[in-house]
Amino acid sequence: MTPGNQLEAARISPDQAMQLLSSTWLASRLARMTDRSGRPTIPNDMAMADRQRREVREAEHALRSSLTERPTKQAVSVEIARVIASFPMANGAPEATTKLRMDGFLTAVSDIPAWALRRAVDDVLRGVAPGIDARFAPNPPQLANLAREHMKPVMKAANQLRMLLRAEVEAPPVDDATRARMAQRMDELRNSLKRAG
């Protein structure tokens, strides 16, 4: 089995990946990760074991996959229909107008994963969508932007995990006793080379 197939076989859900971020071992590593001249680093005592690296890699993959999945037209149509049906147009509006509205929504959310669209529609229907008057249906760009807002935490988490996977492990600090032992060994090596030469 190739590494990509192994990753696919071991794939975790985006929700599980987000839960992993709150685990103590991962949260502590993310909190202690620093940026040194554009390179992420973590302290030596925060180095990840192979199993942990695998979990982080799987979580990052799951999150990125959830951001790039494209829903079926049917799945999108169902969510848009929920909005259109919940905020009916004025009486007597022609069917062609409804079709045009549907087409506008389909275009606006064509690059949005189904889960993000579903959360945005749920927010609209519950009346908790920020910036949207709960008395009226959102227009297509508003719905698309609301769905993108739901994607931002997932994108941020995926980027954090990628940085952690790329982080260099800092060398352990050298205390005075270790420094003295190293200096003594260097002196012994120099003396030994002088005698041999």
PLY file of the C-alpha trace (Angstrom):
ply
format ascii 1.0
element vertex 197
property float x
property float y
property float z
element edge 196
property int vertex1
property int vertex2
end_header
0.00 0.00 0.00
1.46 3.40 -0.93
1.75 6.15 1.70
-1.13 8.07 0.10
-3.37 4.99 0.23
-2.45 4.39 3.86
-3.41 7.94 4.67
-6.68 7.56 2.80
-7.42 4.28 4.63
-6.69 5.86 8.01
-8.57 9.07 7.23
-10.39 10.74 10.08
-13.36 13.05 9.77
-12.94 16.83 9.86
-14.89 16.91 13.14
-12.47 14.38 14.67
-9.58 16.47 13.36
-10.96 19.59 15.03
-11.41 17.64 18.28
-7.80 16.50 18.06
-6.75 20.16 18.22
-8.11 20.39 21.75
-6.18 17.35 22.95
-3.63 18.31 25.59
-0.59 16.92 23.79
-1.38 18.75 20.54
-2.63 21.99 22.08
0.57 22.28 24.12
2.73 21.84 21.02
0.76 24.39 19.05
0.96 26.84 21.96
4.74 26.48 22.25
5.45 26.60 18.51
7.34 29.75 17.58
8.41 31.38 14.36
12.13 31.92 13.88
12.89 33.89 10.75
9.90 32.46 8.92
10.52 28.90 10.13
8.27 27.24 12.69
10.13 25.66 15.60
9.13 23.71 18.68
11.17 23.05 21.82
13.05 19.77 22.07
10.74 18.51 24.83
7.77 18.99 22.45
9.09 16.75 19.64
6.36 14.43 18.40
6.50 10.65 18.43
5.85 8.85 15.13
2.27 8.01 16.18
1.58 11.67 16.99
3.06 12.86 13.67
0.80 10.36 11.89
-2.27 11.66 13.76
-1.38 15.25 12.92
-0.79 14.36 9.26
-4.16 12.56 9.09
-5.93 15.48 10.78
-4.37 18.00 8.43
-5.34 15.86 5.45
-8.93 15.50 6.70
-9.27 19.24 7.21
-7.81 20.15 3.81
-10.00 17.53 2.12
-13.09 18.95 3.80
-12.22 22.39 2.43
-11.77 21.22 -1.14
-14.64 18.74 -1.46
-17.22 19.82 -3.99
-20.82 18.88 -3.26
-23.20 17.48 -5.80
-25.58 19.86 -7.49
-28.42 17.99 -5.80
-26.96 18.54 -2.30
-26.50 22.25 -2.99
-29.98 22.53 -4.51
-31.53 21.04 -1.37
-29.81 23.61 0.87
-30.73 26.50 -1.42
-34.31 25.24 -1.64
-34.44 25.36 2.17
-33.63 29.07 2.03
-35.92 29.90 -0.88
-38.85 27.97 0.61
-38.39 29.59 4.03
-38.43 33.11 2.62
-41.06 33.03 -0.11
-41.18 35.69 -2.78
-44.12 38.01 -3.24
-47.36 36.31 -4.26
-47.63 35.66 -7.94
-43.90 35.63 -8.66
-43.34 33.65 -11.84
-41.61 30.27 -11.72
-38.88 31.65 -13.99
-37.91 34.09 -11.22
-37.49 31.21 -8.77
-35.32 29.38 -11.28
-33.17 32.48 -11.76
-32.80 32.85 -8.00
-31.77 29.19 -7.76
-29.21 29.66 -10.56
-27.78 32.71 -8.79
-27.33 30.76 -5.56
-25.82 27.78 -7.40
-23.24 30.05 -9.00
-22.43 31.85 -5.74
-21.80 28.67 -3.74
-20.22 26.55 -6.47
-16.87 26.46 -4.62
-18.31 25.90 -1.14
-18.17 22.48 0.59
-21.58 21.06 1.47
-20.92 21.09 5.22
-20.11 24.82 5.20
-23.18 25.62 3.10
-25.37 23.54 5.43
-24.06 25.44 8.48
-24.64 28.78 6.75
-28.20 27.83 5.81
-28.85 26.62 9.37
-27.61 29.98 10.72
-29.91 31.85 8.32
-32.93 29.73 9.24
-32.24 30.09 12.97
-31.90 33.85 12.54
-28.34 33.96 13.90
-26.44 34.71 10.69
-24.28 37.77 11.37
-25.01 40.70 9.11
-28.19 39.20 7.67
-31.61 40.60 8.52
-33.58 37.60 9.83
-36.75 38.91 8.15
-35.34 38.40 4.67
-33.53 35.74 2.69
-29.85 36.42 2.10
-28.77 37.17 -1.41
-26.41 34.68 -3.09
-23.14 36.48 -2.22
-24.24 36.88 1.41
-24.94 33.16 1.72
-21.61 32.29 0.07
-19.70 34.65 2.37
-21.45 33.25 5.44
-20.43 29.73 4.38
-16.83 30.92 3.87
-16.84 32.24 7.44
-17.58 28.70 8.60
-14.57 27.50 6.58
-12.09 29.92 8.20
-11.53 28.03 11.50
-11.00 24.80 9.57
-8.53 26.50 7.26
-6.70 28.04 10.23
-6.49 24.67 11.96
-5.17 22.96 8.82
-2.50 25.65 8.45
-1.46 25.28 12.10
-1.11 21.53 11.71
0.94 21.95 8.53
3.25 24.36 10.35
3.62 21.90 13.22
4.53 19.11 10.81
7.17 21.37 9.24
8.48 22.70 12.56
12.12 22.20 13.33
12.89 20.80 16.75
15.15 23.14 18.69
18.33 21.67 20.09
18.14 21.12 23.83
19.66 23.92 25.88
23.23 23.34 26.99
23.82 23.90 30.69
27.13 25.07 32.22
28.16 21.58 33.34
27.67 20.16 29.82
29.52 23.12 28.32
32.45 22.53 30.71
32.58 18.80 29.82
32.60 19.65 26.12
35.41 22.18 26.60
37.43 19.60 28.56
36.98 17.00 25.80
38.09 19.53 23.17
41.21 20.28 25.22
41.92 16.55 25.55
41.48 16.11 21.79
43.85 19.01 21.02
46.48 17.65 23.41
46.14 14.18 21.92
46.58 15.58 18.39
49.67 17.57 19.45
51.28 14.45 20.91
50.49 12.40 17.83
51.76 15.00 15.40
0 1
1 2
2 3
3 4
4 5
5 6
6 7
7 8
8 9
9 10
10 11
11 12
12 13
13 14
14 15
15 16
16 17
17 18
18 19
19 20
20 21
21 22
22 23
23 24
24 25
25 26
26 27
27 28
28 29
29 30
30 31
31 32
32 33
33 34
34 35
35 36
36 37
37 38
38 39
39 40
40 41
41 42
42 43
43 44
44 45
45 46
46 47
47 48
48 49
49 50
50 51
51 52
52 53
53 54
54 55
55 56
56 57
57 58
58 59
59 60
60 61
61 62
62 63
63 64
64 65
65 66
66 67
67 68
68 69
69 70
70 71
71 72
72 73
73 74
74 75
75 76
76 77
77 78
78 79
79 80
80 81
81 82
82 83
83 84
84 85
85 86
86 87
87 88
88 89
89 90
90 91
91 92
92 93
93 94
94 95
95 96
96 97
97 98
98 99
99 100
100 101
101 102
102 103
103 104
104 105
105 106
106 107
107 108
108 109
109 110
110 111
111 112
112 113
113 114
114 115
115 116
116 117
117 118
118 119
119 120
120 121
121 122
122 123
123 124
124 125
125 126
126 127
127 128
128 129
129 130
130 131
131 132
132 133
133 134
134 135
135 136
136 137
137 138
138 139
139 140
140 141
141 142
142 143
143 144
144 145
145 146
146 147
147 148
148 149
149 150
150 151
151 152
152 153
153 154
154 155
155 156
156 157
157 158
158 159
159 160
160 161
161 162
162 163
163 164
164 165
165 166
166 167
167 168
168 169
169 170
170 171
171 172
172 173
173 174
174 175
175 176
176 177
177 178
178 179
179 180
180 181
181 182
182 183
183 184
184 185
185 186
186 187
187 188
188 189
189 190
190 191
191 192
192 193
193 194
194 195
195 196
